[in-house]
Amino acid sequence: MGNKVHVKKGDLVYVLTGKDSGKKGKVLAVETDKDMILVEGVNMATKHKKPKSRNQQGGRITQELHIHSSNAMLVCNKCDRPTKVAKDILANGEKTRKCKRCGEVIDTISPAAE
């Protein structure tokens, strides 16, 4: 079973360290077993692809590589700033993620969805 990661697919994150520090991007994929995330437009690398069939195009392709989840911070929808995530459980059993800066609820997870 994988570890818990503070961001989800589709979240907007701010990159803290590395060659792309200061950039914002959308999370494309999360690998919980390695604590790695794939962020749109961050950690770009050039791959040399060989065509596998006659119709396929070969050449140099730039694509995103994974970064560690600790190097990214969630961006709040309301205050539009990087923030830590607070997790709360409501009285009806729903779990929420909140912005620690402004207190805005980022999203809720119903207990039936888990």
C-alpha positions as CSV (number, residue, x, y, z in Angstrom):
1,M,0.0,0.0,0.0
2,G,1.3,3.5,-0.9
3,N,2.0,6.5,1.2
4,K,-0.4,9.5,1.6
5,V,0.5,12.4,-0.7
6,H,-0.8,16.0,0.1
7,V,-1.8,16.7,-3.5
8,K,-4.1,15.0,-6.0
9,K,-4.4,14.7,-9.7
10,G,-5.8,18.0,-11.1
11,D,-4.5,20.2,-8.3
12,L,-2.5,23.4,-9.0
13,V,0.9,23.3,-7.3
14,Y,3.8,25.6,-6.8
15,V,7.3,24.1,-7.3
16,L,9.6,24.9,-4.4
17,T,13.0,23.5,-5.5
18,G,15.0,22.4,-8.5
19,K,15.6,24.0,-11.9
20,D,11.9,24.9,-12.2
21,S,11.4,26.5,-8.8
22,G,8.8,29.2,-8.7
23,K,6.7,27.7,-11.5
24,K,3.1,26.7,-11.1
25,G,1.5,23.7,-12.9
26,K,-1.3,21.2,-12.8
27,V,-0.7,17.7,-11.4
28,L,-1.0,15.2,-14.2
29,A,-0.3,12.0,-12.2
30,V,0.5,10.9,-8.7
31,E,2.6,7.8,-7.8
32,T,1.9,7.2,-4.1
33,D,4.3,4.3,-3.7
34,K,7.3,6.5,-4.6
35,D,5.8,9.9,-3.4
36,M,6.4,11.3,-6.9
37,I,4.1,13.6,-8.9
38,L,4.1,14.6,-12.6
39,V,3.5,18.4,-13.0
40,E,2.5,20.0,-16.4
41,G,5.4,21.9,-17.9
42,V,7.9,21.2,-15.0
43,N,11.1,19.1,-15.1
44,M,11.1,18.8,-18.9
45,A,13.5,16.4,-20.6
46,T,14.3,15.5,-24.2
47,K,13.8,11.9,-25.1
48,H,15.1,10.4,-28.4
49,K,12.3,8.1,-29.7
50,K,12.8,5.6,-32.5
51,P,9.8,4.9,-34.8
52,K,8.3,1.5,-34.0
53,S,6.4,1.2,-37.2
54,R,6.4,2.8,-40.7
55,N,3.6,5.2,-39.8
56,Q,5.0,6.4,-36.5
57,Q,7.2,9.5,-36.3
58,G,10.6,9.3,-34.6
59,G,12.7,12.1,-33.3
60,R,13.3,14.2,-30.2
61,I,10.4,14.5,-27.9
62,T,10.2,16.8,-24.8
63,Q,8.2,15.4,-21.9
64,E,7.7,16.0,-18.2
65,L,9.5,13.8,-15.7
66,H,8.4,13.2,-12.1
67,I,9.4,15.3,-9.1
68,H,9.1,14.4,-5.4
69,S,5.9,15.5,-3.8
70,S,7.8,17.3,-1.0
71,N,9.1,19.8,-3.6
72,A,5.7,21.0,-4.5
73,M,3.1,23.0,-2.5
74,L,-0.6,23.2,-3.1
75,V,-2.0,26.6,-4.4
76,C,-5.2,27.7,-2.8
77,N,-8.1,28.6,-5.1
78,K,-9.2,31.6,-3.1
79,C,-6.0,33.4,-2.0
80,D,-4.0,32.1,-5.0
81,R,-0.9,31.5,-2.9
82,P,1.1,28.3,-2.0
83,T,-0.2,26.9,1.3
84,K,0.0,23.9,3.6
85,V,-3.0,21.6,3.7
86,A,-5.2,21.1,6.9
87,K,-7.3,18.0,7.0
88,D,-10.6,18.0,8.9
89,I,-13.5,15.5,9.5
90,L,-16.9,17.0,9.6
91,A,-19.8,15.8,11.8
92,N,-21.5,13.9,8.9
93,G,-18.2,12.0,8.3
94,E,-17.0,13.9,5.2
95,K,-13.3,14.7,5.1
96,T,-12.1,18.1,3.9
97,R,-8.8,19.7,2.8
98,K,-8.5,23.3,3.9
99,C,-6.1,26.1,3.1
100,K,-4.1,26.9,6.3
101,R,-3.7,30.6,5.2
102,C,-7.3,31.6,4.6
103,G,-9.3,28.6,5.9
104,E,-11.0,28.1,2.6
105,V,-12.2,24.5,1.9
106,I,-10.3,23.1,-1.1
107,D,-12.4,20.0,-1.5
108,T,-14.5,17.4,0.4
109,I,-14.5,13.6,0.2
110,S,-17.6,11.7,1.2
111,P,-17.1,8.6,3.3
112,A,-18.9,6.5,0.6
113,A,-16.4,7.5,-2.1
114,E,-13.4,5.9,-0.4
